[in-house]
Amino acid sequence: MPDESRPARWPAGFAVAEADPGETAEVSVEIPRHAAEVWGTDGWRLVSGDYVLRTGHSLDDIRLTTDLTL
């Protein structure tokens, strides 16, 4: 985790998709810069480092992960 003041996992975006059984759906989730920022004495600051983006039905049902470096 890039910054100790951040939780280990936090929701950064979401989308809703509907598909019938056997169908697939494609969604886009825009993650705002603010999701990788922390508040400090000088205002908001981007926390550079390695992140893992997890995608799933819920935080307990992860189906896809990808690495991201800022």
N, C-alpha and C positions, 0 to 999 in steps of 0.2 A: 504494500500500500504506500503510495507516495507521501502521505502526510499523516502523522500520528494523531492530529486533531480531527481527522475524518473517521467516520465509522468504517468498518471493514467492507460493508456493502450498503449501497443506498440506491433507490430508484432514481434514474436520470431521465426517463422518458417512457412513454407507453403508447400503444395503438390498439385499436379494436378491429378485429377481422371476423367475418362470418364465412363459413364454408360448410357445405353439406358433407356428410360422411363420404370419404373417398376423394373429395375435392381438395385442392390446395388454394391458398390465398397468399398474396404478396402484400406486405405492408412496408412503409418507410417510417422510421422513428428518428426525428430530428433531436439531437442531444445538444442543448444550449451550452455555450462556453461556461456559463454560471455553474453548471454541474461539476466542473473541475476547478472551481475557485473556492477559496476560504477567506473569511473576513479577518482582518488584522488591524493593527494600529494605523496603518496607511491605507485602509480601505480594502477592496476586493483584490485578491492576487491569484493568478493562475498557478496551480500546483503541477509543475512538470514532473514527469516520471512515467513509469510503466503502469498501465491499467489493464484489467481484464473486463471486457464487456460480456455480460451474460444475458442471453435472451431465452425467455421461456414463458410458460403459461402463468407462472407466479414466481416469487423468490425461492419457493421450495420445489419448483418444477422446472429446472433449467434444461434447455434442449440444445443450445448452441453457445459456444464461447469463442471469442476472438481477442487477440492481444492488440493493444493500442499504446503507442508511445507519444507523449506530448512534450 
